[in-house]
Amino acid sequence: DYTRELSIKTKHVLQGFAKAAKDAGVKVQLHQAGSMFGVFFNENDVYDYATSESSDQEAFGVWFMSMLEQGIYLAPSQFETLFMSGAHSDDDIVKTIDAAEVAMKKVAEFLNNRKKKPILESNLRIIGITTK
């Protein structure tokens, strides 16, 4: 039936997202209810608003912009639900998963660069830490 087919399509997309994230070394939480789904950049379980708030919104922004640049139009916030529709073809799903592979690599690069940023001495003084 139609609803079952949408759920299967959605599951396929999320499996592709999960593989792309794993291959890139990015921690994500993917949730699905029928044809609705969500993506959270978080290594911990996300099950309510409080836990979703601890997700990495900057990483989501990198992922979202990369997907958009590749022609995949998604909700611009990880606090919004995404939907699969009957209009999405198998080719659309492949294109979306391919785009997610590129986007997850960009997220990994962003996260690695963020870890490597040196803490400036002036920033330490602002928060009251001395370096001497």
Solvent accessible surface area in square Angstrom, and as a share of the most:
residue,aa,sasa,rsa
1,D,129,0.67
2,Y,142,0.54
3,T,91,0.53
4,R,150,0.55
5,E,88,0.40
6,L,20,0.10
7,S,30,0.19
8,I,82,0.41
9,K,42,0.18
10,T,0,0.00
11,K,113,0.48
12,H,91,0.41
13,V,3,0.02
14,L,15,0.08
15,Q,98,0.43
16,G,10,0.10
17,F,1,0.00
18,A,44,0.34
19,K,126,0.53
20,A,4,0.03
21,A,2,0.01
22,K,165,0.70
23,D,98,0.51
24,A,23,0.18
25,G,62,0.59
26,V,8,0.05
27,K,132,0.56
28,V,25,0.14
29,Q,34,0.15
30,L,46,0.23
31,H,74,0.33
32,Q,70,0.31
33,A,61,0.47
34,G,35,0.33
35,S,28,0.18
36,M,84,0.37
37,F,15,0.06
38,G,9,0.08
39,V,2,0.01
40,F,27,0.11
41,F,8,0.03
42,N,10,0.05
43,E,128,0.57
44,N,96,0.49
45,D,103,0.53
46,V,9,0.05
47,Y,165,0.63
48,D,70,0.36
49,Y,145,0.55
50,A,69,0.54
51,T,30,0.17
52,S,7,0.04
53,E,89,0.40
54,S,80,0.51
55,S,7,0.05
56,D,34,0.17
57,Q,100,0.44
58,E,107,0.48
59,A,1,0.00
60,F,8,0.04
61,G,29,0.28
62,V,39,0.23
63,W,0,0.00
64,F,27,0.11
65,M,93,0.41
66,S,3,0.02
67,M,0,0.00
68,L,58,0.29
69,E,123,0.55
70,Q,55,0.25
71,G,30,0.29
72,I,17,0.09
73,Y,174,0.66
74,L,30,0.15
75,A,20,0.15
76,P,90,0.56
77,S,33,0.22
78,Q,6,0.02
79,F,81,0.34
80,E,81,0.36
81,T,65,0.38
82,L,13,0.07
83,F,126,0.52
84,M,15,0.06
85,S,44,0.28
86,G,36,0.35
87,A,91,0.71
88,H,69,0.31
89,S,51,0.33
90,D,105,0.54
91,D,114,0.59
92,D,56,0.29
93,I,7,0.04
94,V,82,0.47
95,K,106,0.45
96,T,20,0.12
97,I,23,0.12
98,D,74,0.38
99,A,4,0.03
100,A,0,0.00
101,E,73,0.33
102,V,68,0.39
103,A,0,0.00
104,M,0,0.00
105,K,130,0.55
106,K,86,0.37
107,V,0,0.00
108,A,17,0.13
109,E,107,0.48
110,F,55,0.23
111,L,39,0.19
112,N,74,0.38
113,N,80,0.41
114,R,93,0.34
115,K,163,0.69
116,K,153,0.65
117,K,151,0.64
118,P,106,0.67
119,I,128,0.65
120,L,103,0.51
121,E,83,0.37
122,S,50,0.32
123,N,73,0.38
124,L,33,0.17
125,R,146,0.53
126,I,140,0.71
127,I,121,0.62
128,G,64,0.61
129,I,84,0.43
130,T,107,0.62
131,T,70,0.41
132,K,219,0.93
